[in-house]
Amino acid sequence: MPLEPLCGFGAGFRAIAFTPLGAAGSRKVQDILIDARVPKWCRDRVVLVVRDHAILWVAGLASAENARIGRDTRAVVRLSVETDPGEL
């Protein structure tokens, strides 16, 4: 199955809510970034992995409940993120 473009970033995504893996309810991306103490100047650089208009992963910080691997999972995509020390 071909994948649609998966990544996005920027201030426009911060108000979007999603349910983090294992959480009882939804949270805004902005709240995840604040709780993780991501500096304000750096928040627009955090990569979000999105599919069908739903956030699957706030890179390096939180996975979404709808991205949970279960019995019915047929394929897995393993992603990683690295920070360029020169950009910090």
N, C-alpha and C positions, 0 to 999 in steps of 0.2 A: 504494500500500500504506500503510495507516494505521500510524503509529508508536505504540508503547507509551510510557508515561512513560520518559524517557531519563536523567534526572539524579538524583543522590543525593549526599549528603555526610554526614560525621560519623565519629566514632571507629569505628563498626562496620565501616567499609569498609577500614580501614587494614591489616588482616591478610590481605586478599584478594590473591592473586597473579595476575599477568597477564604476557604476553610483550610487552615493549616493541618497537616497530618496529625491525627490524634486529638485535635482540639474539639471542644464542644460546640463552638459557633464560629462565625466568620470574623475576620479582621481585615482592616485596610492595610495595603502595602505600606503606607506611610507609618502606621503604628509598628509594623514589624521592623522597619528601618530605624525608628526612634529607639525601640526596645533593644536593638542590637548595637546601639550607639554609633551608627553610621554617621559620620560627619555630614552636616548639611550640604557642604560644597560637593560632596561625593555621591549624594543620593540619586542624582540624575544619571549616574554611570552604572548603577546596579542593573544587571541584566535580568529580565523576566522571560521565562519560557512559557509560551502561550499556545494553546491549541483550541480551535473552535471557540474563540473568544473567552476562554477560561484560563486562568493562571495555573500552571502546573508546578512552577519552581521559581522562587525568588533566589537567584543564584547565590549559593554559599550560605543562605540564611534559613530558608523554610521550603519544604515540599508541601504540595496541596493534597488534601484527602482524596480528591478525584484522580490523583496520580499514583495512588497506592497499588503496589503489585499484589495480585491475588490469584486465586485458582484459575480464573478466566483470562488472565493475562497471556497473550500470545507472542508478544515481542517486547523487548526492553531496549531502550536507548540509554547508554551511559554517557553522561555529560560531566565535564569538570570545568572549573573556572580558575584562572590564575591571575594574580595581580602583578602588574609591572611595577617593581619598586621605584622606578624612575618617575612614575606618575603620581606618587603619593606625596 
